[in-house]
């Protein structure tokens, strides 16, 4: 979260376990900078050639001012306060069509798939 200097970052899961999404909203109460990035990373190691590739996918957006929606799709409760760029709803408020349009964008799994197809001919 940009307004919190990148916090909670890689500590998101333990932070949410301690204070929940209400804790994030409380920290942002008097902060106008609510820009945020959901980042996922996927690492692939090929033992045959001793190389590692890291694929990072960033979903830019912002943190809402309150909890909205219930459908986290089995992910973290952060989906109830994260509004992806180009949308006016949290991920938890999205219907299936909106969700599919969001996740159909190229992500780290797509990048890994292209690499494997190119180099392993699968």
VONUDREN-760572 format. One record per residue (C-alpha): residue number from 0; residue in one letter; chain; z, y, x. Coordinates in pm, whole numbers, plus 50000, padded with zeros to 5 digits. Layout:
N
{r NUM; 'a'; 'A'; {Z; Y; X}}
...
//
This chain:
122
{r 0; 'x'; 'A'; {50000; 50000; 50000}}
{r 1; 'x'; 'A'; {49878; 50317; 50169}}
{r 2; 'x'; 'A'; {50154; 50541; 50029}}
{r 3; 'x'; 'A'; {50411; 50305; 50185}}
{r 4; 'x'; 'A'; {50237; 50300; 50526}}
{r 5; 'x'; 'A'; {50098; 49951; 50471}}
{r 6; 'x'; 'A'; {50422; 49801; 50341}}
{r 7; 'x'; 'A'; {50480; 49527; 50226}}
{r 8; 'x'; 'A'; {50165; 49388; 50395}}
{r 9; 'x'; 'A'; {50217; 49034; 50520}}
{r 10; 'x'; 'A'; {50570; 49046; 50379}}
{r 11; 'x'; 'A'; {50447; 49068; 50020}}
{r 12; 'x'; 'A'; {50560; 48722; 49913}}
{r 13; 'x'; 'A'; {50921; 48748; 50041}}
{r 14; 'x'; 'A'; {50942; 49110; 49925}}
{r 15; 'x'; 'A'; {50836; 49016; 49572}}
{r 16; 'x'; 'A'; {51085; 48729; 49574}}
{r 17; 'x'; 'A'; {51365; 48978; 49650}}
{r 18; 'x'; 'A'; {51281; 49283; 49438}}
{r 19; 'x'; 'A'; {50976; 49188; 49232}}
{r 20; 'x'; 'A'; {50698; 49416; 49121}}
{r 21; 'x'; 'A'; {50957; 49652; 48973}}
{r 22; 'x'; 'A'; {51073; 49714; 49330}}
{r 23; 'x'; 'A'; {50724; 49819; 49435}}
{r 24; 'x'; 'A'; {50694; 50051; 49135}}
{r 25; 'x'; 'A'; {51035; 50201; 49215}}
{r 26; 'x'; 'A'; {50931; 50271; 49576}}
{r 27; 'x'; 'A'; {50618; 50447; 49449}}
{r 28; 'x'; 'A'; {50790; 50655; 49178}}
{r 29; 'x'; 'A'; {50746; 50990; 49357}}
{r 30; 'x'; 'A'; {50442; 50892; 49560}}
{r 31; 'x'; 'A'; {50095; 51006; 49451}}
{r 32; 'x'; 'A'; {49917; 50783; 49703}}
{r 33; 'x'; 'A'; {49896; 50450; 49525}}
{r 34; 'x'; 'A'; {49589; 50317; 49711}}
{r 35; 'x'; 'A'; {49625; 49950; 49798}}
{r 36; 'x'; 'A'; {49432; 49658; 49940}}
{r 37; 'x'; 'A'; {49469; 49292; 49850}}
{r 38; 'x'; 'A'; {49372; 49106; 50165}}
{r 39; 'x'; 'A'; {49306; 48737; 50200}}
{r 40; 'x'; 'A'; {49221; 48561; 50523}}
{r 41; 'x'; 'A'; {49073; 48225; 50595}}
{r 42; 'x'; 'A'; {49065; 48074; 50943}}
{r 43; 'x'; 'A'; {48835; 47793; 51048}}
{r 44; 'x'; 'A'; {48868; 47602; 51375}}
{r 45; 'x'; 'A'; {48590; 47378; 51503}}
{r 46; 'x'; 'A'; {48749; 47132; 51748}}
{r 47; 'x'; 'A'; {48408; 47011; 51867}}
{r 48; 'x'; 'A'; {48327; 47344; 52029}}
{r 49; 'x'; 'A'; {48678; 47490; 52057}}
{r 50; 'x'; 'A'; {48598; 47800; 51853}}
{r 51; 'x'; 'A'; {48791; 47974; 51579}}
{r 52; 'x'; 'A'; {48644; 48204; 51315}}
{r 53; 'x'; 'A'; {48848; 48435; 51097}}
{r 54; 'x'; 'A'; {48713; 48553; 50762}}
{r 55; 'x'; 'A'; {48891; 48844; 50596}}
{r 56; 'x'; 'A'; {48826; 48965; 50243}}
{r 57; 'x'; 'A'; {48964; 49298; 50123}}
{r 58; 'x'; 'A'; {48984; 49396; 49759}}
{r 59; 'x'; 'A'; {49047; 49770; 49738}}
{r 60; 'x'; 'A'; {49223; 49934; 49449}}
{r 61; 'x'; 'A'; {49547; 50103; 49352}}
{r 62; 'x'; 'A'; {49890; 50026; 49214}}
{r 63; 'x'; 'A'; {49940; 50110; 48847}}
{r 64; 'x'; 'A'; {50233; 50319; 48729}}
{r 65; 'x'; 'A'; {50375; 50037; 48518}}
{r 66; 'x'; 'A'; {50347; 49664; 48461}}
{r 67; 'x'; 'A'; {50038; 49578; 48259}}
{r 68; 'x'; 'A'; {49909; 49241; 48144}}
{r 69; 'x'; 'A'; {50041; 48889; 48161}}
{r 70; 'x'; 'A'; {49753; 48672; 48282}}
{r 71; 'x'; 'A'; {49803; 48635; 48658}}
{r 72; 'x'; 'A'; {49583; 48323; 48670}}
{r 73; 'x'; 'A'; {49851; 48145; 48872}}
{r 74; 'x'; 'A'; {49856; 48411; 49142}}
{r 75; 'x'; 'A'; {50134; 48652; 49227}}
{r 76; 'x'; 'A'; {50284; 48899; 48981}}
{r 77; 'x'; 'A'; {50117; 49169; 49193}}
{r 78; 'x'; 'A'; {49819; 49108; 48961}}
{r 79; 'x'; 'A'; {50020; 49287; 48690}}
{r 80; 'x'; 'A'; {50021; 49613; 48888}}
{r 81; 'x'; 'A'; {49699; 49599; 49096}}
{r 82; 'x'; 'A'; {49395; 49783; 48958}}
{r 83; 'x'; 'A'; {49076; 49695; 49152}}
{r 84; 'x'; 'A'; {48843; 49979; 49251}}
{r 85; 'x'; 'A'; {48589; 50040; 48973}}
{r 86; 'x'; 'A'; {48817; 49911; 48698}}
{r 87; 'x'; 'A'; {49078; 50082; 48479}}
{r 88; 'x'; 'A'; {49284; 49766; 48416}}
{r 89; 'x'; 'A'; {49510; 49550; 48622}}
{r 90; 'x'; 'A'; {49382; 49207; 48714}}
{r 91; 'x'; 'A'; {49637; 49060; 48469}}
{r 92; 'x'; 'A'; {49475; 49259; 48185}}
{r 93; 'x'; 'A'; {49121; 49141; 48258}}
{r 94; 'x'; 'A'; {48933; 48906; 48032}}
{r 95; 'x'; 'A'; {48751; 48609; 48185}}
{r 96; 'x'; 'A'; {48418; 48795; 48212}}
{r 97; 'x'; 'A'; {48574; 49085; 48403}}
{r 98; 'x'; 'A'; {48767; 48844; 48625}}
{r 99; 'x'; 'A'; {48453; 48646; 48707}}
{r 100; 'x'; 'A'; {48262; 48965; 48795}}
{r 101; 'x'; 'A'; {48544; 49059; 49031}}
{r 102; 'x'; 'A'; {48570; 48726; 49209}}
{r 103; 'x'; 'A'; {48194; 48670; 49219}}
{r 104; 'x'; 'A'; {48167; 48936; 49487}}
{r 105; 'x'; 'A'; {48125; 48795; 49836}}
{r 106; 'x'; 'A'; {48456; 48671; 49968}}
{r 107; 'x'; 'A'; {48586; 48488; 50275}}
{r 108; 'x'; 'A'; {48504; 48147; 50124}}
{r 109; 'x'; 'A'; {48141; 48255; 50077}}
{r 110; 'x'; 'A'; {48128; 48366; 50441}}
{r 111; 'x'; 'A'; {48273; 48034; 50561}}
{r 112; 'x'; 'A'; {48028; 47843; 50343}}
{r 113; 'x'; 'A'; {47732; 48029; 50496}}
{r 114; 'x'; 'A'; {47861; 47960; 50847}}
{r 115; 'x'; 'A'; {47904; 47589; 50776}}
{r 116; 'x'; 'A'; {47562; 47559; 50614}}
{r 117; 'x'; 'A'; {47398; 47738; 50906}}
{r 118; 'x'; 'A'; {47567; 47546; 51186}}
{r 119; 'x'; 'A'; {47645; 47210; 51028}}
{r 120; 'x'; 'A'; {47342; 47188; 50802}}
{r 121; 'x'; 'A'; {47545; 47109; 50491}}
//
